[in-house]
Amino acid sequence: MKNLIKKFWTDNQGATAIEYALIAGIVSVGIVASLHEMAPLINAQYERVGEAFDQ
């Protein structure tokens, strides 16, 4: 039992998984924030392309 507790206490795989999940979360928040800021520019570009096809 003592060896099992020692093995559990020194295992770092769970901590590494949490760190990667936090990094992925921060990156995805950054992507969403940048897309939110760029949405009017992207929308205007699609409108210009659509108007070009109408002509």
C-alpha positions, 0 to 999 in steps of 0.5 A: 500500500505504501508503494502504491501511495508513493507511486501515485504521489510522484506521478506527473502525468495528470499534472502534464495533462492539466497544463496542456489543457490550460495552454489549449484553453488560453490559445482558443480564447485568443483565437476567439478574441481575435476572430471577434475583432476581425469579424467586421473586416472579414464581413466587409471582404465577403461583401466586396467579393459578393458585389464583384460577382453581381457586376 
